[in-house]
Amino acid sequence: MKPIRLLFTVAFVGLLGAFSSATLQAEKTRVLFDSDANNELDDQHALAYLLFNGDAFEIEGIAVNRTKNGGNVSKHREEAERVVKLCDLHPKVKVYTGANGEFEDIKNNTDQPTYDGKEAVDLIIQRAHATDDRRLVLLPVGKLTTIALALKKDPTIIPRVRIVWLGSNYPEPGEYNQVNDEPSLNSILNTDVDFEIALVRYSKPSGTDAVRATLEEIRTLMPGQGPQVAPPVMGRHGKSFTCFGDYSVDLFENITLHGDPPSRALFDMAAVAIVKNPSWATPRTIPAPILKDGKWVERPENPRKIILWENFDRNAIMQDFYHSMRHYQLTD
């Protein structure tokens, strides 16, 4: 990857006021965000970006699930609630508990009075069936377990939702969100639901891995950003904060950075960005493949199609992110 320079000054970011969400889309997009919030630091930035774009998004709820890092699902819920509080939207925006386990272990239990992930599965089904002409965008940025369970439990929601998932190194194998529950991905690939993938592609310029922020940028542009909240919110690394911008700095200062200069990919935030403005990446339609033993197998005759998003406009996405931090509009 080419070295990343500090491209964004406060003055330059301020110029982005000309780009209003009203020019990007005629009406708010209904979104249900699904996250393994306590895993790295991109989930938190994606959630704050979503919450600070209240003129573009109508947030139907936030669900959390557990992946291999970040502890039990309760820890992921705590982190998501921490961000909601720092964005001054608690308790207005609620967080719901999704799957702690995996699809194959849960899928035959969804007719029971209680099962792993039920709270979030019920939320997805309920919001999908809400009386509204706008389809619900399901925006998972972790594993797909909870969403696959909802589709299996109530297939009648299929025409009412659009799934935009952050994951996969397609056509290469692997990627964190994918390997955490591959059967859930295969279940969705074999379900006739609108399914789009914002590709990760580690270390390649064509994936969300290229949408990176340096510690220098974050230290320069994020301190003090967002509404001031009281009482202070305790972060996961032991300090307390009164705004999301200061927590962002702490998250970057407490994680391993990569590259020259040191940086971190905001994978999940890039997925939110292309739902807001699809011109910030390139879509490509392919016959839905399938995973076998962790490797992609093409199905060229498959009539079912999915959309891949690649070639993300890193500069446009990061500029809009920083602009949203300064000129936030909280969700209604």
N, C-alpha and C positions, 0 to 999 in steps of 0.2 A: 504494500500500500504506500502511496506517496505520502511524504510527511504532511501533516495537517497543520496549518498555520492558524493563528488567531484572526479569523476572517471577519468577525462580527464586533464592531464597536457599538457602544450604546447609541451613538448618533445614527449609524447605519441601520441598526435594528428598528429605530424609531421611524424610519422611512416606510416601514411596512404597514403603517396605519392606513395606507391607501388600499391595502388588500383586506377588504371586509368579507366576512362570511356570506353576507348578502349577495356579493358578486360571485361567490363560488357555488352557491346552491340556493334555490328558491325557498326551501323550507328546511326545517331542522330534520336531521336524521335520527331516527329512533335507534338507540344503541344499548345493548346489554353486554357489559364488559366482564370477561372471565379470565382470572389471573392466578398465577402462583406468586403472589405479591412479595413473599419473603425470600425469594430465590437469589436475585442479584440486585441490580439497581434500575434496570430499564423498565420494569413493571411500574415502579413508583412514578417515574417520569411520564410514562404513558398515561397513567391514571390522572396525574395532575394536569397534563395537557388536555385530556378529555374534559375534566371538570372545569378548566379555565376557558373552554370554548363553548360556553352555554348558548351562544347565539347560533352555533352550528349543530349542536347535538342535544337531543332530548334523552337523558340517561334514564333507562328503565330499571336499572339495578346493577349491582356489582356482585359477582360471584367469585369465590376462591376455590382452588383445589390444591392438593399437595403433589409436588414432584419430589425427586430424590433429595434435593437440597432445601434447606430452609425450615426443617422441622415438620411437626404435625400440622394438619390443615388449620388448627386453631392459631398457629403462629402466622400463617398466611393471612388469616382473617384479621389478626391484630395489626399486621403491617398495613393492610388495605384501609382499615379503620383509622390508623394513624395518619395516613395521607389525606383521607376525607376530612379529618379534623383540622389538619394544617391548611386545607383549602377552604376552611370555614363553611363546610357543608354538612357537618354532623349535628343532629341526627337526620337531617332532611334526606340525604342520600344514604341508603342502607346497604350493608354488606351481608351476603348470604353464603352459607357454608355449602360447598360442593363436595366432590368425591375425595376421600382420603385414600381409597384403594384404586383398583384398576377395573376396566370395563368387563373383562371376562369373569371376574369374581362377583360382579354386581348385577350384570344384565338380566339374570333370571329372577331377581328379587324385587323388581320395580312394581309388582302387583301386591307387595306386602305393605302393611300399615306404616312401617318404617324401614329404611335401608340407607346405606352409605350414600350421601349426596342428595338425599330427598329434598332438602330445603331449596337448593339451587335448581334442581330438576323441576320442581313445582313452579318456581319463579319463571323459568324459561317458558314453560307451557302456558302459564297464566298470561304472561306479557305477549306471547305470540298470538294468543287468542283475543287480545284486547281489541275493542272496536276502534279501528283506525285504518284508513286507506293506505297508510305507509307501512311497508314491510319492516319487520324488526331485523336489524343487523346484529347478529351474534358475533362478538369480537373476542375470540379466545386467543390469549397470548401465552398460554401454557399448554398442558396436555389437553386432549379433546374428550376426556372421559365423560364429564358431566353433560356435554352437548350431545354426545352419541347416546347416552342414556335417555335424554329427553326425547330424541328422535325415535328411539325404539319404543319408549313408553307410549308416546302419542304421535303416530305418523301423520295425523291430520295437521300438524303444525308445519309440515314440510313446505307447502306453497306459501307460507306466511313468513318465512325467514330467509335470510341470506347470511351465510357464514363466511367471514373473512378471518383466516387463521394465520398467525405468525408462526412459521415453522418450516422445517425441511431444507436439506441441501440439494434437493432434486436437480438433476438426475443422479447425483451421487448419493450414497447411503449416509445414514447417520443424521444427527442434529438433536439437541437436548430435548426439546418439546416432543419430537417424534418418538424417540426411543423410550420415553417415560411410559407410553401406553400405545404401542403400535396397533393392537387390535381395534382400539377406538377409531383410529384413522382409517383403517381398512373398512370398518363398518360404515363410516361416512362416505368413503369412496364408492361403496356399493349401494348407497342410498341416493335416490334421485332428488337431491336437494342442491340448491345453488351453493357451490363451494369454491372459494377462492383462497389461494395460498400466497401470502407475502413471504417470499423465499428468504432464507437466512444466508446460506452460502458463505460459510466461514472463510475469511481471508481473501474473498473475491470481490471485485468492484461491482458485480451485478446484483448482489444481495443486500439485505438490510444491514449486514455487517459493515458496510461502507458508510452507514449513517452514524458517525462517531463524534464524540465530544472530548476535547482535551481537558485536563485538570485546569490548565491556564484559562480556558474559556469559562469554565464553570465558576472558578474563583473570581473572575472579572465580571461576569454578567448575571450570576444568580443570587448573590447575597442580598437579602432584604426583599426579594421578589415574592409577590402574592399578598393576600390580605394578612393583616396582623391578627392573631387569635389569642384568646385568653380563656382558660388558663394555658400555660405552656404545655406542649406535648412532648413526652419523653420519647426520644428516638431509639432505634434498636441497638445503637452503640453506646448508650449510657448518658448522652447529653439531652438537654431539653431545648425545644425550639418554639418560636412563635410565628413562623412563616415557612412555607414550603421551600423557598429559595435557599434559606440557610440549611435546611435539612438536605437539600440536593448537594451542597458543598460537602457536608459531612459524609454522605453516602459515597461520593467520589474519593474522599480522603481515606476511606476505610475499605477500599477494594483494590485488588491487583489491577494495574493498568498495563496496557500492551502497546508496543510500537514505538516509533520515534517521530514526533514527540509522544509521550505516553498518553493513551486515550482509551475510551471504552465505548462500545457500540450501544446505541439506544434502539435495539431491534424493535421492541414492542411499541415504542413511540412512533416509529416509522409506519407501523401498521395502522395506527390511529390516523396518522397524517394522510394516508392515501384514501381512507374512507372520507375524510374531509375534502380532499382535493385529488381526484384520480389522475390529474395531469402530472403529479409528482412521481409517477412510476409508469412502467410500460406493461400493459396486460397482454397475455398470450393464452389462447385457448387450445387445449389438448384433449385427446381422449383420456379418460380417467385411468391411470395406471393402478397397480396394486403392489403391496409390499409382501415379499416372500423371503423369509429368513433374513429380514433386515435390509434387503436389496430391492430396488425398484424393478418391476417387470412391466414392460409396456404392453398395452392392449389396443393396438392401432385400429381394430375394428369395433371397439367399444362405442356404442352410440351415446353413452353418457359422457358429457364434457365437463371439464373443470377449467378454472382460470388461474394462471400463474402470474404473479406480479414480480417484476424484476427491473433492474436499471433505475434505482431510486435516485431522485435528485437531492443529493445530500445537502447542498447549500440552501435550496428553497425550503426543505423540510426543517433544517436547523434554524434558519432565519424566522420561520413562522413559529417555531417552538419558543424562541426567545421573545418574540413579539407577544405571544400569548401570555408569557410569564409577566410581562410588564403591563399589558393592556387587557388583563383578564376580564372575562364576562362569565360570572358564575351561572351554572345551570339553574333554571327556574325551579 
